Each structure stands twice: as C-alpha cells, then as structure tokens.
Amino acid sequence: MSGEIIDNFYAIIPAGGVGSRLWPISRKDRPKFLYDFLGTGSTLIQSTYLRLVALAGDGHVLVSTGERHVEAVREQIPALKESDIFAEPVGRDSTAAIALATAILARRHGDDIVVGSFAADHVIRDQRAFAQSVRQAVAAARAGYVCTIGIAASRPSTAFGYIQQGEPLGGAIADAPDAYTVRKFVEKPDAATAQAYLLTGEYRWNAGMFVMRAGTLLERLKEYKPVMAGQIARIADAWDTPRRDEVMACEWAGIEKIAFDYSIAEPLAAEGGVAMVPGGFGWDDIGDFNSLAALLPSRNAQNIKLLGDNDSLVQLDSAGDVVVADGNRTIALLGVNDMVVVDTPDALLVAPRARSQEVKDMVKKLDQNGRDDIL
C-alpha cells in the first residue's frame, strides 16, 4: 500500500553540484537545492527528504553532500543525525557519492538492503504515484536488477537524457507489473532526434533515479571500476571509526570523477541487468531558468513569470519574460520579450530564454576571468 514504509529500504539524496545554469541565484556556497524556487514553503532538498522519509521511514533517508554544505543541510533538515550525512571534501560525481553511501550502509546493515538514489533538486507533484513507482523499483531491485524510473516525456526536450525500454518484465516480477528491461541510455539529443524518440513510444526521460540491492551495486562496481571499488571499500571500512578523516584524505581525491550512468547503468544495461519502471507522477528538473518558468504561474496576460517581490517589477510592451528579483531594485522592462532577467545584490544576468542552458557557459567565462567572488 502507498502509505506503508518499505521494509529494509534506504534512500540516498545526492546533494552535489552547483546548479550553474541557475546562476546568479545558485552558487557554489549556496546551490539550488537549498532554495524554495516555487514558493511552497519548503526548499527543494526539504521537499525531497519529506517525500522519501514517507517511504523509507525515520533514519532511513541519508544525504551525500559537500563539506561546505553540511551545516546548511542540517539546518534545513534538523531530523538528520550526524551519521545520516556523508560529507565529501570535493565533488567526485555521482558514482563515488552513491557508491560510498551504499558501501557504508552495507557495512551497517548488510548487503541485502535496497538503496535508492534520488536527486535533491527535483520537483514531483504526485506523491502517491511516485510511491507506487518506487515500490515497483524496489521489487525489481530485490529480483537482482539495478532499476531506474523512466519519466513520461511530455515534450521533445533536449535538456534531458533518454532511456529506451526493452522487453516487459511484469510476468517475472510479481510486485513490479510495469517493469521493462532497459535497452540503452541515450545522451541529450538534438531537437529532431528528441522528436523522433517521442514518436516511437519507446523512450522516457532519464531522471537519474536508481534503486538496487547494496550487494548488487558493490559487485558491479568491482567488475566495472575495480580501482574505485577498492578506494570506496577502504573509506567505508574506516567511516565509522576514528580513522575516517585520515583515510578520506588519502583516498578521496584520487577517485575517478564519473557519473553513475556511465560507470554502472550503461554497461549493465548492455548485459540486460537494468530494469525500468515507468514514472508518471509529474516530474520536473529545475535545470535552468526556462524550466523554472514552466513551473511558475503567469503574473499577467503577457505571460510574465516572476520569482521574488511583485512590487519590484514594472513592464510595458513586454511579454514572455522570466524575472527573478533577489535584490531591492525596481526592474523595468520596456519592449523586452522572452528574456531572462535575474537581479541579485552583486550580479545581474540578462539572457534570451532560448539560451537558458548556456548560462553554464557564462559561469565558465566568469571563472576564467577570475570572478570566483560571485560564483
């Protein structure tokens, strides 16, 4: 049932990355998962935690984040104990984050536990449907698969990766009637390719949600990334001992920086070891200002989207703009259409909405120019 706690299930929330496409709101010291972008009263990571604790139970939701964010995470989620946070000195991408958390949990609770990785910055509208998908994913994981949740694609987006579904598994896994094998994972496509994917009915968005037995992941890590597996094992062995800091200092910086999709999911899918459960629960990844705009209500008939103080914006002959007001100045738009305007006390961004994904390139440019003070 959707309201019951899933037995022997642990949820990991990787809270890494800077969210550079949402600069100058999201920054290194305060990334996007610490913000309430939608005005719900909960930040993205708070909403994620509440969504998962309803399924896994108290003490079964853990956060993997950078050392510089530990204090903010604990402030936003007071229920987290010190042992519930896995702090990284520097980011080494999702494989290291997920594998280390899994290895530590396996040492605490055994290899047969099921772990799920769910990003800290996603928006999910239908908790009941989400719970049903997670329960099916757990069933597939207990059957030996690494299971992902494929999001129903509502448009031919070029901002997301895709999953191609294979053969149905429902007959083989009683508690996962909607599960399929995964044929392959596909990188972010161009617009024409994305449209072609939708027409086939075989592709879903890849939201980076993965559910698996701890033992399954650790075995596959040894197979595909044996050097990393050894490094992770040594850190996990020392984690709950006085030697943690010493071993982390010795091992962590040398771990390969690689996404979970590349290191585990893609090669395992080629062997038939990845399953997919469809997810139709109203999912969004606030990846840039254009995707944020899709989640904000229109301020007026001109489809102006505003995050911030309503009194700070005046527009004339302007339409389709996204405005984020994080400062105290009045923002006046005259003859400005389909633009992004983000005003903060120390930085102002102005860009076409169509180029929202390229804000990341501006962040790189500022970094090259030595402007770390505003990054």
C-alpha atoms as one frame of an Amber mdcrd trajectory, in Angstrom:
protein
   0.000   0.000   0.000   1.191   3.538  -0.748   1.129   4.604   2.905   3.295
   1.789   4.303   7.019   2.058   4.990   9.099  -0.072   2.607  10.952  -2.696
   4.606  14.756  -2.657   4.546  14.861   0.308   2.154  17.299   3.219   2.438
  17.080   6.390   0.351  20.199   8.387  -0.529  19.895  12.040  -1.558  22.963
  13.157  -3.553  23.079  16.905  -2.987  26.031  17.955  -5.058  26.709  20.201
  -7.985  26.426  23.941  -8.222  23.410  24.360 -10.489  25.418  26.747 -12.645
  22.602  27.158 -15.198  20.687  28.943 -12.426  23.456  31.459 -11.689  23.475
  34.059 -10.169  20.866  32.607  -7.756  22.548  29.217  -7.381  26.192  29.454
  -6.353  28.999  27.283  -5.001  28.311  28.179  -1.370  24.520  28.007  -1.716
  23.423  25.725  -4.569  19.915  25.422  -5.939  18.723  22.573  -3.723  18.795
  24.955  -0.732  16.206  27.303  -2.320  12.430  27.346  -2.364  12.116  28.234
  -6.041   8.395  27.557  -6.236   7.267  29.400  -3.118   5.898  26.240  -1.468
   7.398  26.900   1.949   9.926  24.063   1.511  13.270  24.132  -0.258  13.995
  21.530  -2.922  16.006  19.332  -0.551  13.391  19.626   2.205  10.674  18.508
  -0.207  12.847  15.605  -1.359  13.511  14.492   2.217   9.828  14.579   3.190
   8.877  12.652   0.065  11.394   9.894   0.819  11.003   9.616   4.580   7.327
   8.810   3.961   8.528   5.698   2.085  11.726   4.688   3.859  10.979   5.800
   7.411  12.898   7.795  10.001  16.622   7.137   9.983  16.494   5.565   6.537
  16.992   8.750   4.477  20.559   9.969   4.150  22.257  12.859   2.363  25.532
  12.861   0.451  26.815  16.411   0.060  29.906  18.590   0.051  31.579  19.513
   3.325  30.779  23.186   2.739  27.021  22.403   2.632  26.715  20.153   5.692
  25.740  22.960   8.059  23.057  24.313   5.716  21.639  20.827   5.103  21.422
  20.103   8.837  19.800  23.484   9.409  17.151  22.757   6.771  16.618  19.125
   7.850  17.056  19.001  11.651  15.893  15.363  11.747  19.158  14.261  10.119
  21.683  12.844  12.543  25.415  13.269  12.063  25.630   9.656  10.868  22.958
  10.387   8.231  25.197  12.804   6.304  28.067  11.672   4.114  30.298  14.694
   3.591  32.672  14.925   0.621  35.765  17.185   0.683  35.391  17.736  -3.083
  32.802  16.517  -5.562  33.709  13.334  -7.444  30.390  12.984  -9.349  27.503
  10.597  -8.760  29.244   7.214  -8.914  31.510   7.976  -5.977  28.728   9.632
  -3.975  26.237   6.779  -4.451  28.830   4.021  -4.069  30.311   5.409  -0.854
  26.913   5.899   0.779  25.895   2.394  -0.306  29.111   0.817   0.965  28.758
   2.494   4.359  25.119   1.422   4.639  26.046  -2.143   3.631  28.592  -2.292
   6.437  25.988  -1.042   8.887  23.012  -3.104   7.739  24.204  -5.815   5.324
  24.397  -6.307   1.552  20.723  -7.287   1.203  19.338  -3.843   1.946  17.855
  -1.959  -1.007  19.187   1.538  -1.639  17.701   4.206  -3.862  19.353   7.371
  -5.138  17.103  10.422  -5.672  18.493  13.860  -6.530  17.925  16.730  -4.118
  16.655  19.211  -6.699  13.713  17.517  -8.428  10.059  18.557  -8.327   7.436
  15.795  -8.030   3.746  16.633  -7.935   2.009  13.298  -7.248   3.413  11.626
  -4.125   1.096   8.626  -4.386   2.135   7.823  -7.960   5.789   8.377  -7.020
   5.437   5.924  -4.135   3.945   3.299  -6.442   6.854   3.644  -8.872   9.422
   3.379  -6.074   7.755   0.252  -4.674   7.935  -1.416  -8.076  11.564  -0.349
  -8.437  12.368  -1.906  -5.042  10.717  -5.164  -6.165  12.841  -5.173  -9.337
  15.957  -4.469  -7.249  15.196  -7.431  -4.996  14.951  -9.557  -8.150  18.573
  -8.649  -8.916  18.207  -5.665 -11.243  19.548  -2.155 -10.980  16.261  -0.378
 -11.570  15.705   3.145 -12.839  12.485   5.146 -13.018  11.765   6.412 -16.532
   9.814   9.642 -16.681   6.966  10.002 -19.163   8.258  12.530 -21.716   5.737
  15.327 -22.173   7.727  17.158 -24.862  10.787  16.561 -27.092  13.238  18.065
 -24.612  16.901  18.452 -25.491  17.774  19.130 -21.842  17.368  15.527 -20.616
  18.899  12.166 -21.375  16.622   9.338 -22.513  16.048   5.668 -21.663  14.977
   3.176 -24.322  12.740   0.488 -22.862  13.094  -3.143 -23.877  11.012  -6.199
 -23.065   8.347  -6.263 -20.315   9.318  -7.924 -17.035   5.947  -7.825 -15.299
   5.373 -11.556 -15.624   8.708 -12.334 -13.989   8.462  -9.880 -11.075   5.098
 -10.107  -9.359   5.371  -6.825  -7.451   6.667  -4.885 -10.450   3.988  -5.435
 -13.106   5.006  -2.362 -15.109   8.747  -3.062 -15.274  10.734  -3.366 -18.516
  14.316  -4.149 -19.327  16.420  -1.199 -20.486  17.971  -1.431 -23.940  20.167
   1.630 -23.633  20.672   5.074 -22.152  20.964   7.955 -24.599  22.666  11.318
 -24.113  20.841  14.618 -24.520  19.715  14.610 -28.172  19.161  17.390 -30.662
  15.582  18.568 -31.254  14.911  16.346 -34.276  16.187  13.240 -32.513  14.158
  14.026 -29.389  11.020  14.361 -31.512  11.757  11.032 -33.203  12.180   9.374
 -29.793   8.740  10.524 -28.678   7.099   9.205 -31.835   8.380   5.672 -31.181
   6.780   5.449 -27.727   9.872   3.543 -26.514  11.776   6.367 -24.840  11.442
   8.055 -21.461  13.385  10.789 -19.749  16.293   9.755 -17.564  15.861  11.432
 -14.178  18.877   9.686 -12.663  16.816   7.731 -10.123  18.369   4.326  -9.399
  17.253   1.594  -6.981  19.265  -1.586  -6.277  20.428  -4.041  -3.643  23.561
  -2.776  -1.959  25.333  -6.018  -2.824  24.362  -5.748  -6.489  25.850  -2.274
  -6.833  29.054  -3.116  -4.983  29.558  -6.281  -7.073  29.070  -4.348 -10.322
  31.442  -1.624  -9.129  34.138  -4.271  -8.582  33.508  -5.562 -12.104  33.404
  -2.248 -13.999  35.531   0.033 -11.823  37.824  -2.172  -9.706  40.191   0.630
  -8.696  37.324   2.786  -7.472  35.773  -0.204  -5.730  38.944  -0.659  -3.712
  39.115   3.026  -2.795  35.453   3.095  -1.762  35.870  -0.088   0.287  38.798
   1.333   2.225  36.912   4.542   3.006  33.750   2.666   4.004  35.739   0.355
   6.290  37.100   3.389   8.132  33.976   5.564   8.042  32.541   4.735  11.458
  35.960   4.627  13.103  38.449   7.258  14.306  40.403   6.702  11.049  37.751
   8.257   8.798  39.450  11.611   8.173  42.850  10.012   7.632  41.580   7.514
   5.063  39.377  10.070   3.307  42.360  12.408   2.953  44.383   9.561   1.448
  41.775   8.097  -0.922  39.018  10.511  -1.921  40.855  12.998  -4.126  42.171
  10.184  -6.318  38.778   8.650  -7.072  37.689   8.817 -10.699  35.114  11.515
 -11.412  32.375   9.801 -13.418  28.581   9.762 -13.498  26.672   6.664 -12.355
  25.020   6.364 -15.778  28.384   5.886 -17.474  30.118   3.707 -14.895  27.310
   1.300 -13.954  23.993   1.832 -15.743  25.169   1.847 -19.378  27.453  -1.215
 -19.292  24.988  -3.157 -17.132  22.100  -2.308 -19.480  24.111  -3.817 -22.341
  24.187  -7.063 -20.332  20.439  -6.976 -19.639  20.875  -6.141 -15.966  18.967
  -2.839 -15.802  15.209  -2.592 -15.375  12.965   0.429 -15.755   9.697   1.288
 -14.028   7.595   3.995 -15.693   7.097   7.186 -13.694   4.003   9.262 -14.387
   3.994  11.406 -11.271   4.534  14.915 -12.638   8.318  15.297 -12.582  10.466
  18.326 -13.342  14.125  19.088 -13.023  14.687  22.774 -12.378  17.770  22.743
 -14.539  17.661  26.283 -15.914  15.532  29.422 -15.900  13.429  28.252 -18.812
  12.413  25.083 -16.950  11.791  27.151 -13.809   9.459  29.392 -15.814   7.339
  26.390 -16.773   6.599  25.813 -13.081   5.789  29.407 -12.140   2.339  30.966
 -12.584   1.976  33.771 -15.100   1.845  37.193 -13.496  -0.435  38.641 -16.183
  -1.844  38.128 -19.671   1.598  38.844 -21.118   2.891  35.599 -19.573   5.483
  37.312 -17.416   6.939  34.864 -14.869   8.229  36.398 -11.650  10.090  34.890
  -8.717  10.549  37.432  -5.965   8.939  40.705  -4.930   5.875  41.552  -7.051
   6.381  45.267  -6.363   9.859  45.260  -7.909   8.689  44.705 -11.494   7.119
  47.132 -13.977   6.664  46.139 -17.612   5.481  47.906 -20.763   5.101  46.244
 -24.159   6.939  43.160 -22.857   5.885  39.501 -22.844   7.138  36.008 -22.061
   9.912  37.165 -19.758  11.274  35.359 -16.692  12.264  37.719 -13.906  13.989
  36.725 -10.664  14.163  39.587  -8.198  16.605  38.819  -5.402  17.567  42.432
  -4.759  15.793  45.625  -3.700  15.785  47.447  -7.019  12.792  48.062  -9.235
  13.074  46.142 -12.517  11.549  47.956 -15.520  11.013  46.082 -18.786  10.308
  48.066 -21.965   9.818  46.213 -25.246  11.591  43.156 -23.880  10.265  39.747
 -24.967  11.196  36.185 -23.993  14.158  37.197 -21.869  15.604  36.079 -18.555
  16.421  38.858 -16.072  17.946  37.824 -12.743  18.785  40.624 -10.336  20.859
  39.938  -7.203  22.768  42.344  -4.947  26.113  41.631  -6.638  25.295  40.291
 -10.112  22.764  40.877 -12.907  22.022  38.326 -15.636  20.201  39.219 -18.862
  19.790  36.499 -21.496  17.284  35.163 -24.040  15.107  32.401 -22.607  16.068
  30.218 -25.554  19.679  30.305 -24.362  18.987  29.396 -20.738  21.118  26.255
 -20.970  24.094  28.428 -21.937  24.151  30.263 -18.612  26.551  27.495 -17.610
  28.944  28.787 -20.287  28.745  32.271 -18.796  29.720  30.817 -15.422  32.757
  29.213 -17.074  33.643  32.566 -18.643  33.419  34.335 -15.294  35.582  31.624
 -13.743  38.201  32.110 -16.481  38.119  35.829 -15.740  38.911  35.165 -12.068
  35.483  36.190 -10.771  35.245  33.482  -8.127  33.851  36.125  -5.760  30.469
  35.961  -7.499  30.413  32.240  -8.332
